[in-house]
Amino acid sequence: MSSNETHTYDYDDRGSIPEVEDVDEDFEDRLRNYQESMQKKRESLHGNTFVSASAATAALSEEVKKRMEQLENAFEPGSICHQEYLAIKNIYESWQLDNRLFTISEESADDIKMEEILTKQEQARQEKAKKDFFVIASLGQNFIKHGRAGKPHLKTVRVDTKTGKLWWDNQSFYLQDVTEIKRGKHTKVFDGVSVNRADPRVCFSIVTPNRTLDLQASSFNEREMWVQGLKRVQHKLLDNSTIDHKTLDSQSQFLTICSQGRNLVKWSSKALPSTKLIIVNPVTGKIKCGAARLKVQEVEVVPGKTTQVFEQVGSKVKEELCFSLIHPKRTLDLSTTSQVERDMWVSGLQKLRLALQTSQHEIKHRVDEKTTDDVKKTAAHFITICTKKTKMYKYTRSSHRHKKEVSVDVHSGVISWGNGSLNLKHVISIASGKNTKVLQKLSDKQAPPKNCFSLILPRYTLDLQCENEATTKEWVNGLKALKNVLENSVDLSSLPLPEEFKKQFSLEAHSEDILYKPAEFVKHGRNGRPHKRTVTIDKKKLTIDWSTGSNNLKEAYDVVTGKVTKVMQKVPWRQADPRQCFSILWPERTLDLQATTKMQRDKWVKALKQLLLRESSAYRRHIEDSTSPRHNAARASLKSPPSEETKEN
């Protein structure tokens, strides 16, 4: 074949394609004739010399490229011209691949056979496709997704090659659960799609026990890259042969394996067995297996089929491959591919459980050593002082001082003064003297260094001045001791306190118990009449439930007494006594309740404030920053409440 010979293709006298028609009766015949002519030209190249083959390839590439340029921007996804464009693009890519074969010299071309060149080029292409797939799959690639109903849509498909998760939009599944990856159109979804709409050479399906994912690629090479890449990732995730069975006895290798993750089969009584990635954190002991979250310290590792789940499974899995993690509330039933691997998991988890339990005992022992008798005595002496309000001077950033009465809540560690407060657990250090920028601006006459101390926090400082040096030393040493006691969770009743304070602490400790018992209140709403509701609080979730609704107490920012909210201000005094009313405030709503007696109201309000002070960051922020926009907006919307002691004439 000479280089001057060219092949003419009948375009039906259409130099360009101004419009795209969805129906073309002669399309299949023309496409078949075109492919046959290309195949004949390709077969004529085998056995020819370098010069004739390169010339024929160049002539054919120009013709194919010309037709591709005509169809490049003249189709819609799924139309006939789209299918013609894909078919010609596949032929053009294959010829471009053959063009790279003719990079050898003219002298050695006659000695090398075409089959050897094709083999080498195919190997190079496969190696490049392996590397490209991991990059493309992580970033995502667009496919035309066919569904059971509706039109096909363009979707971006991504794959996490480490965990095997494949997802598009909000849907996903794992490659470990895939049973088969089929080339072509061999599913029920593709049975309803015509050849004109989807070429079988660019289609493939991912089959799972519950569904199929039917995709259409833009080219044959793209389809092959994804099919082979998905199979390699699936085989790598399911293959446990990389474990070195000779060194499985070493605990260090087990810790590296469990921290990286290993695929095991998880069994359940309600669903089919599924392959899950189990990861164990050797530092904290947290076990992650799908949606399950456990701790090694809280489970018992039992080999064999000893649970009810394995009894229902029966003989589907061998006993020497099974083991269970038994928690007081649930079980995690797993199986491996070999008995050696099962023994590795059982022995490794048992050793890790023992190590973590001993480390916890060591930490408790260190805490006891830290909190010596002297620290406990100092903290006990400071508790007798700080519970009462102490007069001090507080300095602002502009070096202005204000008289404040400072006190400390020893249970939560909250230091309060006037409208502000902070928590001791947020304090980085407690320094005596003038060590901050605020105090260094002042002269020694205005603020004697012996009477000053500062609480240093990440964003600001609390600068205080006591009346004398003795009071300053008591507060500095007492705050350090109390911070140590609270951080190490020391029981306050174990401190050498006077009997009056011990009784007071015991009463305060039991004051919150009233919240966790069901109580009847009259609930007032925006619309309708008030109704009697049984109010309960969940101790673990910290949610308050009133039969017709519930809300989270961690998000509440205040508890107020009387008729303060808009809802309660509409209620007349005869219908609801202000001395029996209180409200819990959230940013989006209020819960307005009326107790049966004033004593019940006071107990609930006191217990709720103690609970919110410990658990609600919004409540602490509300106390600390009384000038916050949310506080001002809430107060501005509320009218001044009437006195609880006044009554209507």
Secondary structure, 3 states (H helix, E strand, C coil): CCCCCCCCCCCCCCCCCCCCCCCCCCHHHHHHHHHHHHHHHHHCCCCCCHHHHHHHHHHHHHHHHHHHHHHCCCCCCCCHHHHHHHHHHHHHHHHHHHHHHHHCCHHHHCCCCHHHHHHHHHHHHHHHHHHHHHHHHHHCEEEEEECCCCCCEEEEEEEECCCCEEEECCEEEEHHHCCEEEECCCCHHHHCCCCCCCCHHHEEEEECCCCEEEEECCCHHHHHHHHHHHHHHHHHHHCCCCCCHHHCCCHHHHHHHHHHCEEEEEECCCCCCEEEEEEECCCCCEEEECCEEEEHHHCEEEECCCCHHHHHHHHHCCHHHEEEEECCCCEEEEECCCHHHHHHHHHHHHHHHHHHHHHHHHHHHHHHHHCCHHHHHHHHHHHHHHCCCEEEEEECCCCCEEEEEEEEECCCCEEEECCEEEEHHHCCEEEECCCCHHHHCCCCCCCCHHHEEEEECCCCEEEEECCCHHHHHHHHHHHHHHHHHHHCCCCHHHCCCCHHHHHHHHHHHHHHHHHHCCEEEEEECCCCCCEEEEEEECCCCCEEECCCCEEEHHHCCEEEECCCCHHHHCCCCCCCCHHHEEEEECCCCEEEEECCCHHHHHHHHHHHHHHHHHHCHHHHHHHHCCCCHHHHHHHHHCCCCCCCCCCCC
